[in-house]
Amino acid sequence: MSIPKYDKEITALVVIDPYNDFISEGGKVWPRIQGVAEANNCVPNMLAVLNAARQAQLRIFFAMHRRYRPGDYETWKYIAPIQKGAWARKTFEYGTWGGEFRAEFAPKPGEIVAQEHWCSSGFANTDLDLQLKKHGIHRLIVIGLIAHTCVEATVRFAAELGYDVTVVRDATADYSDEMMHAALDINIPNYASAVVTTKQILESISSVEALEPA
């Protein structure tokens, strides 16, 4: 699988769910992904990709999960299992530390935080597609959590909408190596044009910056 060329006029980085509950010590979900995340250096890799994208002046978009608020699901007739889990754990609860961006990933001025998604896809019932299209974006680089849920769902939806997608395989994590394999080696390659390493994407993004006129 070849690595695409990234024109900054049509390329954006999409960062999925960099909440404290996911990627910070003390977060509600961190103990469940810690083994995989530390083994592949997920959080430092995510930050390296984000900083490189900023340096190369790629547009940055954040696709964030709904932060639990009392009353969110109590009157719903149909609740997906993943939503039942979020309700039970009060994951990313609004107004709590766990529902805040990990500090290093806080959006900077001009970066866009899409409306929060209720299930897994960053596109479903949000303005992410609208925001990307209004900024002329056709190619996405995707990092974040979790590989077999929000990352995979967002990548699948992006492909359905016509985006060209690259996933950075060691800038995501999951609950087990088996789940990582299913997402990154079996499912996502059907929808993403490239599944690359952090090293590979950093080299590609750096070449975008180097090609800019002095």
C-alpha positions as CSV (number, residue, x, y, z in Angstrom):
1,M,0.0,0.0,0.0
2,S,1.6,3.2,-1.1
3,I,1.5,6.4,1.0
4,P,-0.5,9.2,-0.6
5,K,0.9,12.7,-1.2
6,Y,-0.7,15.3,1.0
7,D,-1.6,18.6,-0.5
8,K,-2.4,20.9,2.5
9,E,-5.1,22.7,0.5
10,I,-7.3,19.5,0.4
11,T,-5.9,17.5,3.4
12,A,-7.0,17.6,7.1
13,L,-6.1,15.7,10.2
14,V,-9.1,14.3,12.1
15,V,-8.4,13.6,15.8
16,I,-11.0,11.3,17.4
17,D,-11.8,11.5,21.1
18,P,-8.6,12.7,22.8
19,Y,-10.5,12.9,26.1
20,N,-8.8,12.4,29.5
21,D,-11.1,9.4,30.1
22,F,-9.5,7.6,27.2
23,I,-5.8,8.6,27.2
24,S,-4.9,10.0,30.6
25,E,-3.8,8.2,33.8
26,G,-6.9,8.2,36.0
27,G,-9.3,8.2,33.0
28,K,-12.3,5.8,33.2
29,V,-11.3,3.9,30.0
30,W,-7.5,4.2,30.2
31,P,-7.0,1.0,32.3
32,R,-8.8,-1.0,29.5
33,I,-6.6,0.3,26.7
34,Q,-3.4,1.0,28.6
35,G,-1.6,-2.2,27.6
36,V,-2.1,-1.8,23.9
37,A,-1.6,2.0,24.0
38,E,1.7,1.8,25.9
39,A,2.9,-1.1,23.7
40,N,2.5,0.9,20.5
41,N,3.3,4.3,22.0
42,C,-0.2,5.5,21.0
43,V,-0.5,8.8,22.9
44,P,3.0,10.2,22.1
45,N,2.4,9.1,18.5
46,M,-0.9,10.9,18.4
47,L,0.7,14.1,19.7
48,A,3.6,13.8,17.2
49,V,1.2,13.6,14.3
50,L,-0.9,16.5,15.6
51,N,2.1,18.7,16.1
52,A,3.5,17.8,12.7
53,A,0.1,18.6,11.0
54,R,0.1,21.9,12.8
55,Q,3.6,22.7,11.7
56,A,2.7,21.9,8.1
57,Q,-0.4,24.0,8.4
58,L,-2.8,21.2,7.7
59,R,-6.4,21.9,8.9
60,I,-7.2,20.2,12.2
61,F,-10.6,18.8,13.0
62,F,-11.7,17.1,16.2
63,A,-14.4,14.4,16.2
64,M,-15.5,14.1,19.8
65,H,-17.9,11.6,21.4
66,R,-21.0,12.9,23.2
67,R,-20.1,13.9,26.8
68,Y,-22.6,12.2,29.1
69,R,-25.2,14.5,30.6
70,P,-28.0,13.4,33.0
71,G,-31.1,12.6,30.9
72,D,-29.2,11.7,27.7
73,Y,-30.6,8.2,27.4
74,E,-33.3,7.8,30.1
75,T,-36.2,8.4,27.7
76,W,-34.8,6.6,24.7
77,K,-36.6,3.5,23.4
78,Y,-33.7,2.1,21.4
79,I,-30.2,2.3,22.8
80,A,-27.2,0.6,21.2
81,P,-25.0,-1.6,23.4
82,I,-22.1,0.8,23.1
83,Q,-24.4,3.6,24.3
84,K,-25.6,1.5,27.2
85,G,-22.0,1.1,28.2
86,A,-21.3,4.8,28.1
87,W,-24.5,5.5,30.1
88,A,-23.5,2.9,32.8
89,R,-20.0,4.2,33.1
90,K,-20.9,7.9,32.5
91,T,-17.9,8.0,30.2
92,F,-16.7,11.5,29.2
93,E,-19.2,13.0,31.6
94,Y,-19.8,16.7,30.9
95,G,-18.3,19.1,33.4
96,T,-15.8,16.5,34.7
97,W,-12.1,16.1,34.1
98,G,-12.7,12.9,32.2
99,G,-14.8,14.7,29.7
100,E,-12.2,17.3,29.0
101,F,-9.5,17.2,26.2
102,R,-6.2,15.9,27.5
103,A,-4.3,19.2,27.8
104,E,-1.7,18.6,25.0
105,F,-4.6,18.0,22.6
106,A,-6.7,21.1,23.4
107,P,-7.7,22.8,20.1
108,K,-5.9,25.9,19.1
109,P,-7.5,28.9,17.5
110,G,-8.8,28.1,14.0
111,E,-9.0,24.4,14.7
112,I,-12.5,23.0,14.4
113,V,-14.4,20.9,16.9
114,A,-17.3,19.1,15.2
115,Q,-20.6,18.5,16.9
116,E,-20.3,15.5,19.3
117,H,-21.3,12.1,17.9
118,W,-23.8,10.0,19.8
119,C,-22.5,6.5,18.9
120,S,-19.3,5.8,17.0
121,S,-19.0,7.6,13.7
122,G,-17.7,11.2,13.8
123,F,-20.0,11.9,10.8
124,A,-23.3,10.5,11.9
125,N,-25.7,13.3,13.1
126,T,-22.9,15.9,13.3
127,D,-21.6,18.7,11.1
128,L,-18.2,17.1,10.4
129,D,-18.9,16.4,6.7
130,L,-20.2,20.0,6.2
131,Q,-17.2,21.5,7.9
132,L,-14.8,19.5,5.9
133,K,-16.5,20.3,2.6
134,K,-16.8,24.0,3.4
135,H,-13.0,24.0,3.9
136,G,-12.4,22.2,0.6
137,I,-11.1,19.0,2.2
138,H,-11.0,15.8,0.3
139,R,-8.3,13.8,2.0
140,L,-8.3,12.8,5.7
141,I,-5.5,11.6,8.0
142,V,-7.2,9.9,11.0
143,I,-5.8,9.3,14.5
144,G,-7.4,8.7,17.9
145,L,-9.6,6.2,19.8
146,I,-10.8,3.5,19.7
147,A,-9.6,1.4,16.7
148,H,-12.6,-1.0,16.3
149,T,-15.3,1.5,17.2
150,C,-15.1,5.2,16.6
151,V,-12.0,5.1,14.3
152,E,-13.4,2.3,12.2
153,A,-16.9,3.7,12.1
154,T,-15.6,7.2,11.1
155,V,-13.3,5.8,8.4
156,R,-16.1,3.7,6.9
157,F,-18.5,6.7,6.9
158,A,-15.8,8.9,5.3
159,A,-15.3,6.4,2.5
160,E,-19.1,6.3,1.9
161,L,-19.0,10.1,1.6
162,G,-16.2,10.0,-0.9
163,Y,-13.2,11.0,1.2
164,D,-9.7,9.5,0.6
165,V,-8.6,8.3,4.1
166,T,-5.3,7.4,5.7
167,V,-5.2,5.8,9.1
168,V,-2.2,5.9,11.4
169,R,-2.0,2.5,12.9
170,D,0.2,3.2,15.9
171,A,-1.7,6.5,16.7
172,T,-4.8,4.5,17.9
173,A,-5.4,1.8,20.5
174,D,-8.0,-0.7,21.6
175,Y,-8.9,-3.1,24.4
176,S,-6.8,-6.0,23.0
177,D,-4.3,-6.9,20.2
178,E,-7.1,-9.0,18.7
179,M,-9.3,-6.0,18.3
180,M,-6.5,-4.0,16.9
181,H,-5.8,-6.7,14.3
182,A,-9.5,-7.0,13.3
183,A,-9.8,-3.2,12.8
184,L,-6.5,-2.3,11.3
185,D,-5.6,-5.5,9.3
186,I,-9.0,-6.8,8.3
187,N,-11.7,-4.1,8.3
188,I,-10.2,-0.7,7.8
189,P,-8.1,-1.6,4.7
190,N,-11.4,-2.0,2.9
191,Y,-12.1,1.7,3.4
192,A,-8.9,3.5,3.9
193,S,-6.5,4.0,1.0
194,A,-3.5,3.7,3.3
195,V,-2.8,2.4,6.8
196,V,0.6,3.7,7.8
197,T,2.9,4.1,10.8
198,T,3.6,7.3,12.6
199,K,7.1,7.4,11.2
200,Q,5.7,7.2,7.6
201,I,3.1,9.9,8.1
202,L,5.5,12.2,9.8
203,E,7.9,11.9,6.8
204,S,5.0,12.6,4.4
205,I,3.7,15.6,6.4
206,S,7.2,17.0,6.6
207,S,7.5,16.8,2.8
208,V,4.4,18.9,2.5
209,E,6.0,21.6,4.7
210,A,9.3,21.3,2.8
211,L,7.6,21.8,-0.6
212,E,6.1,25.2,0.5
213,P,7.8,28.2,-1.1
214,A,10.2,30.2,1.0
